[in-house]
């Protein structure tokens, strides 16, 4: 059974090899390793790990099946709560969630819940396990806007409840941030994202791409003309933020969104695709979150020297510890306690450098993190020819500006109650469109909560009109 105390190591591509390719960094467990790791789990009577999971996966339940080498059983336990296990096993910040609550965490390293979930999901996909357990169709239609994590989770649950669900996606490929935001080396598109989306379709969900809600069709038209009983808005936060500094409009300044979309969706990393992508030789990525790590590690793989420029210290980096560790292993240079003040531009309008100042940390600010303060006289020039701004995103205002009676806050985020209900009857929302940029799993949690609320809303509406269905 191995040493119950020590966490089972996970195989990865060596850094020297992986910087030359876009293949997945984490190779993951085989059956023997997964069973050894599962056997470390104490099957706690009051599992804290489940409390830490935004979608409430029965973690001890699926791990108990793994201990018996019943991977199909484990997959079915996960499927009761999660529509995207192969995604969650790869991109969830487990160290802050399920694994962060694991009682083993303090002693010998938490149970590798994420890596076990990845193993189960991959095995069930490779062995064509049927996870399409749904209730009979009830004849009721629900529209879902956006096919990112919130929309997919909401649609998957509603389909399991028996609804006819149509997802309307603005892009030409479904998946939202899973498809065009997260790089291939963290989340393979064909094997993982497309396969998970196929599983949602197998539940009976229809996905219509190239439909821009607010232009192609409005929410009011979906309800009044197309007779959808309810609408869930999971349109994400695709509007990038910039610093507002001099030179930001120069050639060679990207938002992380644009940069990653070009590389992912348009396959700019493949030589047989004619997608223009300018990387340059020296890239500065401004920001310290997961998206900043993704952009820097992508630039590195495209042949550039990559810097992370972040105004606080290493300790405050908001990115996952694993992402920071991988970036450092791969050779990304971390210029922490550094803030850009101006982007320098040559006579042709191209980036030729970036002026920065050094920072020191003062007292904690409203976020609870120590506030960065400029050190006088510390200006210096960073020699770069490309700048990628990774400062977070806000929701695109298109949907809210074309829907009367939909309340938003000062960040253009849709206002909802805990169940996801907006200020408009029958219209629900969740994920980044409500919170601003956050995690895949929190968006999925919001999608699940809204699906439950939509089910209750339509049932009540159905009963009030005398219609009854199981």
Buried (B, 14 or more C-beta within 10 A) or exposed (E): EEEEEEBBEBEBBEBEEBBEEBEBBBEBBEEEBBBBBBBBBEEBEEBBBBEBBBBBBBBBBBBBBBBEEBBBBBBBBBBBBBBBBBBBBBBBBBBEBBBBBBBBBEEEBBBBBBBBBBBBBBBBBEEEBEBEEBEEEBEBBBBBBBBBBBBBBBBBBBBBBBBBBBBBBBBEBBBBBBBBBBBBBBBBBEBBBBBBBEBBBEBBBEBBEEBBBBEEBBBBEBBEEEEBBBBBBBBBBBBBBEBEBEBBEBEBBBBBBBBBBBBBBBBBBEEEEEEEBBBBEBBBBBBBBBBBBBBBBBBBBBEBBBBBBBBBBEEBBBBBEBBBEBBBBBBBBBBBBBBBBBBBBEEEEBBBBBBBBBBEBEEEEEEEBBBBEBEEEBEEEBEBBBBBBBBBBBBBEBBBEBBEEBEBEEEBBBBBEEBBBBEBEBBBBBBBBBBBBBBBBBBBBBBBBBBBBBBEBBBEBBEEEEEEBE
